[in-house]
């Protein structure tokens, strides 16, 4: 009995010792594997069950001011080949070429590069990806063909705002427009990460979510000040202008004059950023910021503002127009080549008389003229958040001769950008305060928080508020009954100025024969401006006067935008006899002498005169014919007087102010023709 118990105890002891020995061996082996061979085994395991991947996050979106998408990114597949593992290059090229729409020769060239990685095609279409994936599975090409995720940029509105937005290259780098200017904020991230995969290198376990769920930490969303609806209205009218006038190009900018926000910016010709490579590089150009030109009569707004501010003229000051002036051997004449006789400065502005503005410019002098041009923002970039902005060209006052002063006063011999001009006109609409233009409203972080936000930036004061009010009154008359009347919108008060300038030679000095730039720049409604607008038509075929072809485009845009913004019509129609403020020029007792002083001329041989034409010509008529006056917004008594003086018979209906006339103003008719006019309160 005792022997049996002893044997059992011995057996138990041996078992315990054996088990302890096994545990010690296991511990030693575990320690050996972990401490000595751990790194090597971990690397072997890592290679066998997974691999490193480059994961790219989508590029940040670009939105309009109302959150509508203008540019978005989607993840897509890009195909690469490992030439070292291609067993039969000819067969692979033959089977792969039709699936990715490349030639066999192109694919063989890729394979012949050698190495372990060569791109075959970037950013495959979904159908291409599915076809190639099926080929890889069927032919077991997984060792030599594979995919990487890449972000693909997409522009859902195609051409809309293309010249502003720009486009992205194959390496997710912005190449033009906002895409280029703010690339550092919206560019997607590329991050290296390890993923568990199966034998076909497909993500498994949590790696599925890691690969497809990464959105990036630094890429930001850009919200522009552009309103897609206004942008569409503008581009629609530009397309119409291109069809009607067959110009080299057209440009339009719509700005909020109270904030400096760009509501629309468009150019023609344009392009589709989804296929930018199909277009000429010239079509990518944003003419609104990179095109410089002579502004012509639109610049007379600045000359008038400077003269009023310096008390050189007042609106009702008398001016005797000689029809033309010769300054330093240069002949400057009115747009019709005729004298307008005795007129007020208000008429000089309304009729855009070159002679009057040339005289005013000489009274101002080169130093003050350039000073006010710079005050209104000319001669330097505006600083808008767009690439490629030009500075324009201004004179150096010390180098100016009298002819330089006179031509600058009428908007020639200088160069501006469309953005500079509409920004200056916005200052006139904003009580003389120049604001910095903005096209970016906010930049938001990936988590939705605001990274930066646009603020209204006051640059400087250009002219006094009282002076500005007087200038606005003069510009309103230009649209109501002057050269810009085709920009008027019934029921609304609009102010502005037309321009027609000969085009500068692209290569060399002087002007291009028969090439003009027609433009209109203005704002409305006058009582509380909501939109400043510039329309520029470059080298139109046929009619080239700003009042005839640019002003109607502006008028149609104004009309649609006023309705879109739900702006109520003005309380009362504009009266041609509106009283203009006399605050500017008060105390000036020189009367007509300020505009009638002899023009300084150099005593030198006068070369062949140079004729400077502005605005539209007067229609030709014989002695038995008359030109139909513009009766719009005239009272019945005033309309009757005008009709009687013109030799026309007036038939009226209603009461108040003239709203419709049976024959358009400017048409030549026989004396005694009946004109029917409808009046309304």
Wavefront OBJ file of the C-alpha trace (Angstrom):
o trace
v 0.000 0.000 0.000
v 2.765 2.404 0.944
v 4.752 1.384 -2.120
v 1.826 2.176 -4.399
v 1.346 5.593 -2.805
v 5.052 6.326 -3.164
v 4.956 5.396 -6.854
v 1.996 7.686 -7.442
v 3.754 10.577 -5.733
v 6.877 9.967 -7.793
v 4.880 9.951 -11.001
v 3.164 13.204 -9.998
v 6.551 14.735 -9.205
v 7.946 13.719 -12.588
v 4.856 15.165 -14.289
v 5.225 18.460 -12.444
v 8.907 18.660 -13.283
v 8.158 17.797 -16.908
v 5.433 20.453 -17.101
v 7.696 23.054 -15.474
v 10.436 22.167 -17.936
v 7.998 22.582 -20.837
v 6.891 25.949 -19.502
v 10.501 27.069 -19.159
v 11.231 25.932 -22.719
v 8.158 27.751 -24.017
v 9.135 30.903 -22.155
v 12.669 30.713 -23.498
v 11.376 30.114 -27.040
v 8.854 32.927 -26.742
v 11.535 35.264 -25.499
v 13.837 34.194 -28.327
v 11.146 34.851 -30.941
v 10.123 38.158 -29.435
v 13.457 39.605 -28.409
v 15.916 38.085 -30.848
v 13.913 37.285 -33.986
v 10.935 39.593 -33.348
v 11.740 42.314 -35.851
v 12.606 39.877 -38.643
v 9.449 37.813 -38.146
v 7.228 40.893 -37.899
v 8.579 42.203 -41.193
v 8.038 38.786 -42.821
v 4.472 38.666 -41.522
v 3.847 42.232 -42.667
v 5.004 41.353 -46.173
v 2.849 38.221 -46.316
v -0.494 39.554 -45.077
v -0.468 43.182 -46.210
v 1.364 46.040 -47.877
v 1.911 49.806 -47.781
v -0.503 51.953 -49.779
v -0.520 55.622 -50.738
v -3.986 56.943 -49.854
v -5.123 60.210 -51.442
v -7.877 62.390 -50.032
v -10.259 64.285 -52.347
v -9.475 67.877 -53.290
v -11.547 70.495 -51.458
v -14.755 71.634 -53.157
v -15.403 75.067 -54.677
v -18.890 76.463 -54.052
v -20.786 79.592 -55.047
v -22.090 82.052 -52.455
v -25.269 79.977 -51.984
v -23.476 76.656 -51.548
v -23.972 75.359 -55.104
v -21.121 73.139 -56.261
v -18.823 74.604 -58.898
v -15.963 72.081 -58.559
v -15.909 68.746 -56.715
v -13.594 65.744 -56.489
v -14.360 62.035 -56.725
v -12.051 59.088 -56.103
v -11.164 57.042 -59.161
v -8.767 54.267 -60.184
v -5.478 54.726 -62.006
v -3.806 51.749 -63.726
v -0.101 50.938 -63.450
v 2.109 48.113 -64.709
v 5.082 46.355 -63.095
v 7.354 45.702 -66.109
v 9.579 43.339 -64.099
v 6.707 40.859 -63.771
v 5.335 41.001 -67.314
v 5.870 37.576 -68.921
v 4.458 38.264 -72.391
v 4.484 42.030 -73.231
v 2.937 41.607 -76.708
v -0.003 39.599 -75.401
v -0.591 41.994 -72.494
v -0.492 45.014 -74.811
v -2.853 43.340 -77.287
v -5.435 42.475 -74.629
v -5.148 45.694 -72.612
v -5.035 48.347 -75.380
v -8.729 48.314 -76.429
v -9.888 48.401 -72.795
v -8.079 51.669 -71.974
v -8.336 53.249 -75.443
v -4.609 53.245 -76.107
v -2.578 51.654 -78.882
v -0.555 48.478 -78.434
v 2.578 50.443 -79.266
v 1.913 52.939 -76.440
v 1.489 50.145 -73.885
v 4.631 48.365 -75.120
v 6.516 51.646 -74.687
v 5.302 51.787 -71.069
v 6.451 48.216 -70.425
v 9.820 48.817 -72.084
v 10.581 51.600 -69.614
v 11.342 48.851 -67.121
v 11.470 49.009 -63.346
v 8.722 48.094 -60.940
v 6.172 50.869 -61.572
v 4.960 52.656 -64.713
v 1.637 54.439 -65.193
v -0.529 53.011 -67.979
v -3.495 55.371 -67.640
v -4.481 57.851 -64.945
v -8.037 58.289 -63.683
v -9.906 55.575 -65.526
v -13.571 55.853 -66.370
v -15.728 53.408 -64.417
v -16.340 51.233 -67.494
v -12.599 51.099 -68.193
v -11.859 50.113 -64.607
v -14.426 47.301 -64.632
v -13.103 45.938 -67.939
v -9.458 45.964 -66.798
v -10.329 44.387 -63.453
v -12.136 41.570 -65.264
v -9.082 41.039 -67.482
v -6.766 40.852 -64.448
v -8.949 38.179 -62.852
v -9.423 36.184 -66.038
v -5.763 36.175 -67.137
v -4.236 36.301 -63.642
v -2.349 39.558 -64.357
v -2.374 40.552 -60.682
v 1.407 40.287 -60.479
v 1.978 42.888 -63.204
v -1.164 45.054 -63.345
v -2.807 46.887 -60.477
v -4.668 50.054 -59.479
v -4.091 53.034 -57.211
v -6.737 55.427 -55.930
v -6.508 59.011 -57.223
v -8.801 62.025 -56.937
v -10.488 63.214 -60.137
v -11.745 66.798 -60.452
v -15.228 67.340 -61.865
v -16.963 70.575 -62.849
v -20.739 69.918 -62.793
v -21.651 73.139 -64.635
v -19.165 72.677 -67.490
v -18.412 76.131 -68.962
v -20.082 78.199 -66.212
v -17.456 80.437 -64.517
v -14.672 78.353 -66.099
v -12.287 81.302 -66.503
v -12.680 82.064 -62.796
v -12.494 78.508 -61.428
v -9.646 77.234 -63.613
v -8.698 73.556 -63.802
v -6.489 70.851 -62.249
v -3.642 68.849 -63.818
v -3.002 65.112 -63.561
v -1.050 65.452 -60.316
v -3.890 67.214 -58.493
v -2.179 70.571 -58.962
v -4.261 73.633 -59.775
v -3.130 75.118 -63.078
v -5.348 78.187 -63.474
v -7.967 80.351 -61.784
v -9.041 79.713 -58.193
v -7.711 76.153 -58.488
v -4.242 77.626 -58.946
v -4.462 80.666 -56.657
v -5.723 78.676 -53.651
v -4.082 75.349 -54.461
v -2.284 75.218 -51.090
v -5.647 75.257 -49.296
v -7.720 72.854 -51.395
v -5.107 70.376 -52.638
v -5.793 66.815 -51.500
v -3.384 64.942 -49.216
v -1.401 61.812 -50.049
v -0.732 59.678 -46.949
v 1.131 56.347 -46.695
v -0.726 53.692 -44.727
v -0.439 49.925 -44.153
v -3.356 47.707 -45.114
v -4.176 44.050 -44.597
v -4.911 42.339 -47.912
v -5.829 38.924 -49.278
v -3.819 36.982 -51.853
v -5.188 39.269 -54.584
v -4.081 42.388 -52.684
v -7.656 43.378 -51.886
v -8.155 45.182 -48.536
v -9.620 43.035 -45.767
v -10.760 43.588 -42.197
v -10.554 47.205 -40.987
v -8.393 48.200 -43.962
v -11.516 48.337 -46.131
v -12.698 51.356 -44.176
v -9.236 52.896 -43.934
v -8.826 52.852 -47.696
v -12.184 54.266 -48.699
v -13.073 56.458 -45.759
v -10.118 58.819 -45.620
v -11.147 62.405 -46.336
v -8.019 64.361 -45.428
v -7.315 66.850 -42.685
v -5.908 69.870 -44.507
v -7.944 70.177 -47.737
v -10.382 73.059 -47.361
v -13.619 74.112 -49.039
v -13.661 77.415 -50.923
v -16.878 79.421 -51.070
v -16.838 82.169 -53.689
v -18.798 85.421 -53.801
v -20.054 84.382 -57.260
v -23.822 83.883 -57.554
v -24.464 81.056 -60.032
v -27.793 82.540 -61.102
v -26.267 85.948 -61.921
v -23.283 84.221 -63.527
v -25.676 82.290 -65.779
v -27.540 85.482 -66.748
v -24.253 87.197 -67.622
v -22.865 84.287 -69.642
v -26.128 83.879 -71.525
v -25.999 87.535 -72.585
v -22.324 87.273 -73.514
v -23.121 84.340 -75.795
v -25.817 86.463 -77.416
v -23.379 89.360 -77.839
v -20.862 87.015 -79.461
v -23.490 85.808 -81.928
v -24.807 89.290 -82.760
v -21.514 91.209 -83.010
v -18.968 88.494 -83.915
v -16.191 90.050 -81.795
v -12.793 88.637 -80.874
v -13.975 88.444 -77.279
v -16.346 89.843 -74.675
v -15.948 90.366 -70.939
v -18.395 91.181 -68.166
v -18.002 91.784 -64.431
v -20.829 92.282 -61.957
v -19.864 93.607 -58.517
v -21.644 94.593 -55.336
v -20.408 98.212 -54.956
v -21.171 98.277 -51.229
v -19.021 95.242 -50.334
v -16.594 94.715 -53.213
v -17.933 91.184 -53.784
v -17.768 89.877 -57.350
v -21.211 88.513 -58.215
v -20.297 87.375 -61.723
v -17.168 87.376 -63.866
v -17.166 85.924 -67.354
v -15.240 86.001 -70.612
v -15.722 84.722 -74.114
v -14.208 82.724 -75.665
v -14.237 80.230 -72.815
v -13.755 76.478 -72.342
v -14.991 73.396 -70.522
v -12.579 72.672 -67.628
v -13.596 68.995 -67.707
v -11.786 68.832 -71.081
v -9.451 71.826 -70.908
v -6.883 70.072 -73.093
v -9.273 70.320 -76.074
v -9.046 74.139 -76.064
v -6.408 76.709 -76.955
v -4.485 78.246 -74.028
v -5.869 81.648 -75.088
v -9.357 80.391 -74.193
v -8.251 79.696 -70.604
v -7.383 83.356 -70.067
v -9.466 85.365 -67.588
v -9.740 88.610 -69.559
v -11.374 90.365 -66.599
v -8.034 90.609 -64.778
v -5.357 89.957 -67.409
v -6.544 92.009 -70.401
v -5.373 95.636 -70.584
v -6.922 98.138 -72.991
v -7.604 101.847 -73.491
v -10.878 102.547 -71.653
v -12.031 105.383 -73.911
v -14.987 107.448 -72.734
v -15.718 105.268 -69.696
v -12.622 106.877 -68.143
v -14.255 110.302 -68.506
v -16.078 109.412 -65.288
v -12.754 109.779 -63.460
v -11.908 113.013 -65.284
v -15.302 114.477 -64.405
v -14.989 113.432 -60.762
v -11.521 114.974 -60.495
v -12.640 118.266 -62.114
v -15.677 118.510 -59.830
v -13.596 117.741 -56.736
v -10.987 120.357 -57.679
v -13.709 123.005 -58.289
v -12.613 123.427 -61.897
v -16.173 122.982 -63.181
v -19.730 122.810 -61.931
v -22.601 120.969 -63.639
v -24.294 124.087 -65.015
v -21.132 125.878 -66.030
v -21.233 127.145 -69.619
v -18.852 125.770 -72.213
v -18.497 126.929 -75.823
v -17.716 123.832 -77.876
v -15.617 124.563 -80.986
v -16.102 121.052 -82.412
v -12.417 120.197 -82.242
v -9.218 121.313 -80.545
v -5.587 120.923 -81.536
v -3.198 120.169 -78.711
v 0.529 119.814 -79.382
v -0.270 119.113 -83.006
v -2.933 116.503 -82.244
v -6.498 117.067 -83.438
v -9.133 115.970 -80.948
v -12.710 116.198 -82.188
v -16.164 115.156 -81.047
v -17.639 111.821 -82.056
v -19.662 113.457 -84.848
v -16.961 115.905 -85.919
v -19.322 118.844 -85.285
v -19.609 121.675 -82.788
v -22.341 121.504 -80.154
v -22.153 125.268 -79.571
v -22.950 126.606 -76.122
v -23.534 123.758 -73.664
v -23.270 123.108 -69.930
v -20.776 120.719 -68.385
v -23.712 118.376 -67.730
v -24.202 118.283 -71.517
v -20.476 117.695 -72.009
v -20.783 114.551 -69.883
v -24.129 113.460 -71.325
v -22.984 113.912 -74.947
v -19.440 112.678 -74.162
v -17.806 115.683 -75.843
v -14.101 115.071 -76.369
v -13.382 118.772 -76.728
v -14.841 119.604 -73.323
v -13.015 116.798 -71.533
v -9.740 117.666 -73.244
v -10.070 121.258 -71.990
v -10.997 120.060 -68.511
v -7.977 117.768 -68.507
v -5.672 120.640 -69.425
v -7.155 122.709 -66.614
v -6.502 119.852 -64.175
v -2.971 119.223 -65.348
v -1.084 115.960 -65.612
v -0.181 115.674 -61.936
v -3.761 115.916 -60.648
v -5.170 113.787 -63.455
v -2.760 110.962 -62.657
v -3.309 111.511 -58.924
v -7.059 110.904 -59.211
v -6.544 107.972 -61.563
v -4.408 106.360 -58.864
v -6.915 107.282 -56.155
v -9.546 105.339 -58.108
v -7.245 102.307 -58.243
v -5.682 102.525 -61.688
v -2.000 101.744 -62.226
v -1.785 98.942 -59.655
v -3.341 95.476 -59.136
v -6.547 95.395 -57.100
v -5.274 92.423 -55.089
v -8.208 90.122 -55.906
v -7.701 86.420 -55.158
v -7.027 85.470 -58.785
v -3.783 84.760 -60.654
v -2.419 86.764 -63.568
v -3.765 90.201 -62.635
v -2.216 93.066 -64.609
v -1.397 96.539 -63.243
v -2.360 98.623 -66.264
v -0.352 101.580 -67.580
v -0.410 105.218 -66.459
v 1.703 108.218 -67.319
v 4.450 109.601 -65.126
v 3.240 113.214 -64.602
v 6.688 114.764 -65.071
v 6.960 113.259 -68.547
v 3.520 114.347 -69.795
v 3.075 116.963 -72.525
v -0.216 118.742 -73.226
v -1.340 116.191 -75.802
v -0.774 113.403 -73.247
v -2.948 115.222 -70.714
v -5.717 115.856 -73.236
v -5.824 112.273 -74.520
v -5.671 110.794 -71.014
v -8.635 112.980 -70.043
v -10.730 111.239 -72.710
v -9.464 107.780 -71.783
v -6.739 107.265 -74.355
v -2.972 106.686 -74.129
v -3.439 104.767 -70.866
v -4.289 101.123 -70.234
v -6.556 99.571 -67.597
v -8.023 96.191 -66.781
v -11.784 95.526 -66.777
v -11.611 94.789 -63.041
v -9.925 98.135 -62.312
v -12.621 100.000 -64.230
v -15.616 98.331 -62.578
v -13.931 98.752 -59.169
v -13.531 102.492 -59.844
v -17.176 102.772 -60.945
v -18.167 100.916 -57.768
v -16.382 103.625 -55.778
v -18.600 106.217 -57.509
v -21.641 104.124 -56.530
v -20.321 103.880 -52.946
v -20.177 107.581 -52.042
v -16.617 107.889 -53.328
v -15.175 105.089 -51.152
v -12.921 102.636 -53.010
v -13.196 99.034 -51.787
v -10.919 96.092 -52.447
v -12.664 93.580 -54.717
v -13.078 90.007 -53.460
v -14.105 86.794 -55.179
v -13.556 84.486 -52.168
v -16.229 84.670 -49.481
v -15.061 82.044 -46.966
v -12.522 79.232 -46.643
v -13.717 76.352 -44.457
v -11.692 73.612 -42.797
v -12.350 69.930 -43.479
v -14.404 69.725 -40.273
v -16.674 72.579 -41.360
v -15.205 75.314 -39.177
v -14.321 78.664 -40.745
v -10.624 79.070 -41.583
v -10.959 82.606 -42.969
v -13.774 84.912 -44.025
v -13.887 87.883 -46.363
v -14.273 91.299 -44.769
v -15.209 94.533 -46.491
v -11.870 96.295 -47.020
v -11.915 100.046 -47.513
v -8.906 101.094 -49.583
v -9.306 104.888 -49.510
v -11.573 107.832 -50.142
v -11.455 109.064 -53.741
v -13.718 112.127 -53.765
v -16.034 113.806 -51.255
v -19.570 112.486 -50.809
v -21.079 115.766 -52.091
v -18.891 115.647 -55.194
v -19.791 112.020 -55.708
v -23.504 112.799 -55.508
v -23.125 115.379 -58.255
v -21.136 112.966 -60.397
v -23.796 110.275 -59.984
v -26.427 112.774 -61.173
v -24.408 113.452 -64.332
v -23.944 109.744 -65.022
v -27.645 109.130 -64.500
v -28.435 111.631 -67.238
v -26.071 109.742 -69.571
v -28.296 106.666 -69.262
v -31.589 108.534 -69.085
v -31.149 110.637 -72.225
v -27.528 110.492 -73.367
v -25.278 108.001 -75.094
v -26.018 105.229 -72.593
v -29.814 105.243 -72.886
v -29.871 101.709 -74.299
v -28.655 100.498 -70.893
v -31.730 101.938 -69.181
v -34.282 99.697 -67.485
v -37.865 100.878 -67.331
v -38.872 101.662 -63.770
v -35.308 101.788 -62.438
v -32.687 104.507 -62.174
v -29.388 103.489 -63.744
v -26.185 105.529 -64.055
v -23.184 104.844 -66.227
v -20.930 105.750 -69.119
v -20.317 104.272 -72.546
v -16.969 104.029 -74.271
v -15.600 103.434 -77.772
v -11.833 103.281 -78.086
v -9.515 102.396 -80.915
v -7.544 99.271 -80.108
v -3.829 99.416 -79.370
v -1.543 97.433 -81.654
v -0.776 94.122 -80.005
v 2.797 94.194 -81.295
v 4.337 97.658 -81.556
v 3.064 101.195 -81.086
v 0.024 103.049 -82.378
v -3.474 101.812 -83.101
v -4.897 98.960 -85.161
v -6.771 100.254 -88.157
v -10.496 99.561 -87.946
v -10.301 97.716 -84.605
v -12.280 99.075 -81.647
v -13.337 98.155 -78.132
v -16.907 99.045 -77.192
v -17.895 99.175 -73.538
v -20.417 100.277 -70.947
v -19.770 100.664 -67.228
v -22.473 101.673 -64.769
v -24.535 100.784 -61.713
v -28.053 100.704 -60.329
v -30.455 101.344 -58.832
v -29.034 104.828 -58.281
v -30.843 105.459 -54.993
v -29.316 102.303 -53.430
v -26.813 100.620 -55.766
v -26.835 96.836 -55.609
v -24.815 96.022 -58.705
v -22.029 97.678 -60.683
v -21.576 96.293 -64.170
v -19.004 96.422 -66.947
v -19.605 95.036 -70.442
v -16.673 95.071 -72.848
v -16.839 93.953 -76.496
v -13.470 93.501 -78.208
v -13.238 94.066 -81.982
v -16.912 93.768 -82.934
v -17.785 93.287 -86.588
v -19.863 96.135 -88.017
v -21.208 98.605 -85.455
v -18.497 99.305 -82.860
v -19.985 102.079 -80.698
v -20.379 101.330 -77.000
v -23.756 103.027 -76.760
v -25.109 100.881 -79.585
v -23.814 97.385 -78.790
v -22.431 97.281 -75.204
v -25.148 99.338 -73.499
v -28.008 97.026 -74.673
v -26.173 94.006 -73.229
v -25.809 95.828 -69.910
v -29.470 96.854 -69.995
v -30.622 93.253 -70.427
v -28.356 92.068 -67.606
v -29.524 94.866 -65.299
v -33.162 94.028 -66.026
v -32.788 90.321 -65.232
v -30.598 90.828 -62.169
v -32.957 93.436 -60.684
v -35.784 90.926 -60.950
v -33.642 88.092 -59.571
v -32.636 90.251 -56.599
v -36.275 91.281 -56.135
v -35.376 94.959 -56.227
v -38.451 97.159 -56.178
v -38.788 99.730 -58.995
v -37.998 103.355 -58.205
v -40.720 105.443 -56.577
v -40.692 108.047 -59.338
v -39.293 108.172 -62.864
v -36.120 110.099 -63.573
v -36.705 113.689 -64.687
v -34.310 115.118 -67.236
v -34.582 118.440 -65.442
v -33.284 116.950 -62.185
v -31.551 119.532 -60.055
v -27.841 118.847 -59.814
v -25.990 119.705 -56.639
v -23.982 122.901 -56.831
v -21.897 122.065 -53.769
v -18.955 121.393 -56.041
v -17.678 124.508 -57.749
v -19.348 126.842 -55.287
v -17.561 130.172 -55.199
v -16.195 129.724 -58.717
v -17.145 132.978 -60.406
v -15.169 132.441 -63.563
v -18.276 131.280 -65.414
v -17.573 130.091 -68.904
v -13.991 131.260 -68.717
v -12.915 128.064 -66.958
v -13.748 126.107 -70.079
v -13.069 128.807 -72.623
v -9.457 129.701 -71.803
v -7.038 129.344 -74.708
v -5.446 125.924 -74.811
v -1.668 126.061 -74.414
v -0.018 124.923 -77.615
v 3.608 124.393 -78.417
v 5.089 126.617 -81.122
v 6.192 123.891 -83.469
v 5.423 122.445 -86.854
v 2.051 120.719 -86.625
v 2.048 117.206 -88.115
v -0.883 115.607 -89.888
v -3.822 115.863 -87.456
v -4.888 112.719 -85.615
v -8.659 112.304 -85.345
v -9.947 110.800 -82.123
v -13.484 109.459 -82.465
v -15.793 108.597 -79.596
v -19.422 107.464 -79.466
v -21.892 106.903 -82.259
v -22.237 109.101 -85.385
v -25.242 111.296 -86.187
v -27.541 109.797 -88.884
v -27.582 111.671 -92.177
v -30.868 113.359 -93.264
v -32.104 115.870 -95.827
v -33.996 119.129 -95.253
v -37.440 117.457 -95.394
v -36.559 114.856 -92.784
v -36.053 114.969 -89.023
v -34.552 112.669 -86.406
v -37.163 111.409 -83.939
v -36.321 112.747 -80.441
v -36.291 110.621 -77.322
v -39.509 111.383 -75.416
v -38.953 108.835 -72.650
v -39.806 110.240 -69.164
v -40.807 113.625 -70.610
v -43.940 115.418 -69.383
v -46.799 116.032 -71.855
v -46.007 119.754 -72.060
v -42.296 119.141 -72.655
v -43.007 116.399 -75.220
v -45.355 118.707 -77.114
v -42.712 121.431 -77.217
v -40.021 119.036 -78.471
v -42.332 117.563 -81.131
v -43.345 121.033 -82.340
v -39.728 122.151 -82.637
v -38.887 118.983 -84.574
v -41.838 119.436 -86.950
v -43.669 116.304 -85.803
v -47.335 115.767 -84.932
v -47.949 114.449 -81.437
v -50.790 112.111 -80.393
v -50.955 111.400 -76.661
v -52.759 108.972 -74.379
v -52.734 108.857 -70.587
v -51.087 111.361 -68.259
v -47.863 111.754 -66.339
v -44.562 110.868 -68.014
v -43.835 109.369 -71.429
v -43.229 105.627 -71.295
v -43.735 104.454 -74.878
v -43.416 106.075 -78.285
v -44.583 104.618 -81.589
v -41.316 105.379 -83.431
v -37.968 104.784 -81.741
v -35.690 107.709 -81.005
v -32.979 108.272 -83.588
v -35.059 107.096 -86.552
v -35.189 109.485 -89.542
v -38.750 110.336 -90.633
v -40.449 112.968 -92.792
v -41.576 116.218 -91.230
v -45.237 116.088 -90.208
v -45.056 112.402 -89.205
v -47.443 111.442 -86.392
v -45.761 110.207 -83.219
v -47.989 108.373 -80.727
v -46.838 108.588 -77.115
v -48.273 106.767 -74.111
v -48.004 108.572 -70.765
v -48.304 107.051 -67.316
v -47.915 108.366 -63.734
l 1 2 3 4 5 6 7 8 9 10 11 12 13 14 15 16 17 18 19 20 21 22 23 24 25 26 27 28 29 30 31 32 33 34 35 36 37 38 39 40 41 42 43 44 45 46 47 48 49 50 51 52 53 54 55 56 57 58 59 60 61 62 63 64 65 66 67 68 69 70 71 72 73 74 75 76 77 78 79 80 81 82 83 84 85 86 87 88 89 90 91 92 93 94 95 96 97 98 99 100 101 102 103 104 105 106 107 108 109 110 111 112 113 114 115 116 117 118 119 120 121 122 123 124 125 126 127 128 129 130 131 132 133 134 135 136 137 138 139 140 141 142 143 144 145 146 147 148 149 150 151 152 153 154 155 156 157 158 159 160 161 162 163 164 165 166 167 168 169 170 171 172 173 174 175 176 177 178 179 180 181 182 183 184 185 186 187 188 189 190 191 192 193 194 195 196 197 198 199 200 201 202 203 204 205 206 207 208 209 210 211 212 213 214 215 216 217 218 219 220 221 222 223 224 225 226 227 228 229 230 231 232 233 234 235 236 237 238 239 240 241 242 243 244 245 246 247 248 249 250 251 252 253 254 255 256 257 258 259 260 261 262 263 264 265 266 267 268 269 270 271 272 273 274 275 276 277 278 279 280 281 282 283 284 285 286 287 288 289 290 291 292 293 294 295 296 297 298 299 300 301 302 303 304 305 306 307 308 309 310 311 312 313 314 315 316 317 318 319 320 321 322 323 324 325 326 327 328 329 330 331 332 333 334 335 336 337 338 339 340 341 342 343 344 345 346 347 348 349 350 351 352 353 354 355 356 357 358 359 360 361 362 363 364 365 366 367 368 369 370 371 372 373 374 375 376 377 378 379 380 381 382 383 384 385 386 387 388 389 390 391 392 393 394 395 396 397 398 399 400 401 402 403 404 405 406 407 408 409 410 411 412 413 414 415 416 417 418 419 420 421 422 423 424 425 426 427 428 429 430 431 432 433 434 435 436 437 438 439 440 441 442 443 444 445 446 447 448 449 450 451 452 453 454 455 456 457 458 459 460 461 462 463 464 465 466 467 468 469 470 471 472 473 474 475 476 477 478 479 480 481 482 483 484 485 486 487 488 489 490 491 492 493 494 495 496 497 498 499 500 501 502 503 504 505 506 507 508 509 510 511 512 513 514 515 516 517 518 519 520 521 522 523 524 525 526 527 528 529 530 531 532 533 534 535 536 537 538 539 540 541 542 543 544 545 546 547 548 549 550 551 552 553 554 555 556 557 558 559 560 561 562 563 564 565 566 567 568 569 570 571 572 573 574 575 576 577 578 579 580 581 582 583 584 585 586 587 588 589 590 591 592 593 594 595 596 597 598 599 600 601 602 603 604 605 606 607 608 609 610 611 612 613 614 615 616 617 618 619 620 621 622 623 624 625 626 627 628 629 630 631 632 633 634 635 636 637 638 639 640 641 642 643 644 645 646 647 648 649 650 651 652 653 654 655 656 657 658 659 660 661 662 663 664 665 666 667 668 669 670 671 672 673 674 675 676 677 678 679 680 681
